Structures are given as C-alpha cells and as structure tokens.
Amino acid sequence: MNSLPPSNDRAALVMAAHELRSALQQAGINGPCPAIGLHGPLIGLSTVTSAEAVELARLIRKGMRETFKVARRLRRGFLAHDLDVPDLKVDSGRIMLGEVSVPTAARLAILLGAPRDEVEAGADARECAARWAHQVRVRDLLSDAYKAVTGCLLVDLYAHPDCIRCNQEPAIQLGTIDIDPAQRLLATLRGTVP
C-alpha cells in the first residue's frame, strides 16, 4: 500500500516546502528544515532552536499586527459602551469575540440598530421557555443588525441556554470574525454615543 500523495500533489508539496524554506532563510531562520511527510500532504519542521522559535513567533505576530491592532481597538470600543466581552482575542488569524451575557448581546444589538422594543421584549421573563424565547430573539436580532452593519454573517453565533450550562447564566456565543467586518463593526461602535 503506497501512502505517498499522487505526483501532482507531491510536486505541490515540494514547492510549498521550498517556499517555506526560502522564507525562513530570508528571515534569518536557518535551522529548521521543512520535511515532506510520508503519510499524506504534510510538511513538518525539523528541530527548531529556542532562538529560532522566538524569531519565528515574532515574525508571525508582525504579520498579524493589523489583526491585533483591530482587536485592541474593538475591545476599547466595547468597553466605551460598557459591553462586557471578556473572551475577545485573536485566534487562527481571526478575531474571536467569544461568549457574552444575554443583556450584553441585547445592548450590542441595539447599538448596531436593532429595534429596542423588539430586543427588550421578554427581557424580564421568569419562565424558562419565555427566557429561552427572549434569548433566541436577541440572538437573531443581533445577527440581523450585525449583517446590516458589516455585510457579513456571524457564522458561529449560538445561544447557550442555562439548562445546558449547569445552571449558569444563559449566554450567546458570538464566534469569530475577519478583520474587515471587525473594522466596520468598530466604525459603527465609534459612531454611536456611549
């Protein structure tokens, strides 16, 4: 049984490994040598010294400078509006907004243009089904308002009911966004009065 990739894929792997090696050398990182795996389309790096690892991390962060900058500005924009978005961070090259409380999601939806009366309808509900209906409504209104502002969907948007969270407060998972929609979101937050 041959586990090597077909020749076209193999040629692409060789080219990709060559590009990686060339970029590493241009950056002054000469130790690691990209190696093509025998078990599928993988390229591994040989042993990396601690100095090379630090330099490689620095270069990656430098390349992601704009993403980190937008994430910091977005965090400040949320704080200016008293929105508690504690899990905001950069992950996998995107800005992860994380999880927020239902009241925070409701305030964000209103800031982004969702109708206040619709967002606040049922906010003081006591019955489990009514609280869930309010949470889903907030999630949907936030999704619509975000799309209207950024032109993009909140793909990972998810409502966590309290019954699934071991009696913790219900929350809404906002997911991750790319830098361009994050900048449009930031511009909208800046344009609203805190």
Summary of the structure (lengths in Angstrom):
residues: 194
radius of gyration: 22.6
end to end distance: 64.8
largest distance: 65.7
contacts: 534
relative contact order: 0.11
helix: 52%
strand: 14%
